[in-house]
Amino acid sequence: MELNMNDEPEVQIGTVNDNLKLCNTGMDNHHTKNKEMESSNEKRKNYLSWDDFFMATAFLAAQRSKDPVTQVGACIVTLDKKIVGTGYNGMPIGCNDDDFPWGKNNPSTLDNKYTYVCHAEMNAVLNKNSMDVKNCSMYVALFPCNECAKIIIQSGIKEVVYLSDKYSFKPQMIAAKRMFNASGVKFRQHIPSNQRLVLDFSKINSNMTQMPNTPEKYDCK
Ligand SMILES: Nc1ccn([C@H]2C[C@H](O)[C@@H](COP(=O)(O)O)O2)c(=O)n1
């Protein structure tokens, strides 16, 4: 899965650079590199930073969204770096994704998604799996609107880390910043170290020349 921090997914592990290297050097070099790494005592260098990890988690959550135009994800993290909630923009529970509108340019308010969709931030707070989210940080793809800002403030979240503020000119985002400033919620933009992250599900098996039989075929008694 490719987590394009701006766009749609594909599916590798590590950064795009890792994978480009892998493609360009071919399998032999890949095996040599793997062998070199196996005998080295040094730790891996290009692991994800916490900020990149939590933002990527928000982006991964966004991939659950059915919104055909904008997929937003949010991830709530405690002071000791534990994820306690994720959310993405979607219809409320019980409101069938196929029955409610996903368009946004219909003249009738009743026929536009904005009337119904729950924002990623709201869902992340409501989906929390901890007692509360006091003093937590929220990682979110897009800067929160005024309605989500109210929820963020009331829930006790103390920091918002966003990737894009592309709607900063809209009154909703200006109001959100006003409220954050007044209530002491800090906000900062995260610039990811890589524009794209690729999850390669096949990489976990990449050092195997031959795969064993599936576990079901072994007699485990
Ligand atoms: N901070 C945000 C901003 C937007 N959303 C959701 C709400 C809609 O589903 C969509 C925006 O649609 P667009 O006007 O870009 O077509 O994104 C959110 O969850 N959080």
The ligand as a Tripos MOL2 file, in Angstrom:
@<TRIPOS>MOLECULE
LIG
   20    21     1     0     0
SMALL
NO_CHARGES

@<TRIPOS>ATOM
      1 N1        -10.6760   18.6580    8.7120 N.pl3     1 LIG1
      2 C1        -11.5430   17.9790    7.9320 C.ar      1 LIG1
      3 C2        -11.9870   18.5330    6.7460 C.ar      1 LIG1
      4 C3        -12.8600   17.8150    5.9780 C.ar      1 LIG1
      5 N2        -13.3020   16.6040    6.3860 N.ar      1 LIG1
      6 C4        -14.2090   15.8160    5.5340 C.3       1 LIG1
      7 C5        -15.5820   16.1960    5.4040 C.3       1 LIG1
      8 C6        -15.9570   15.8290    3.9590 C.3       1 LIG1
      9 O1        -16.2890   14.4630    3.8920 O.3       1 LIG1
     10 C7        -14.7050   16.0720    3.2570 C.3       1 LIG1
     11 C8        -14.5550   17.4380    2.6360 C.3       1 LIG1
     12 O2        -15.0430   17.3210    1.3750 O.3       1 LIG1
     13 P1        -14.5890   18.2730    0.1890 P.3       1 LIG1
     14 O3        -15.2060   19.6020    0.3960 O.co2     1 LIG1
     15 O4        -13.0660   18.3500    0.2250 O.co2     1 LIG1
     16 O5        -15.0870   17.5620   -1.0090 O.co2     1 LIG1
     17 O6        -13.6870   15.8600    4.2090 O.3       1 LIG1
     18 C9        -12.8530   16.0640    7.5560 C.ar      1 LIG1
     19 O7        -13.2070   14.9180    7.9170 O.2       1 LIG1
     20 N3        -11.9780   16.7660    8.3080 N.ar      1 LIG1
@<TRIPOS>BOND
     1     1     2 1
     2     2     3 ar
     3     2    20 ar
     4     3     4 ar
     5     4     5 ar
     6     5     6 1
     7     5    18 ar
     8     6     7 1
     9     6    17 1
    10     7     8 1
    11     8     9 1
    12     8    10 1
    13    10    11 1
    14    10    17 1
    15    11    12 1
    16    12    13 1
    17    13    14 2
    18    13    15 1
    19    13    16 1
    20    18    19 2
    21    18    20 ar
@<TRIPOS>SUBSTRUCTURE
     1 LIG1         1 GROUP 0 **** ****
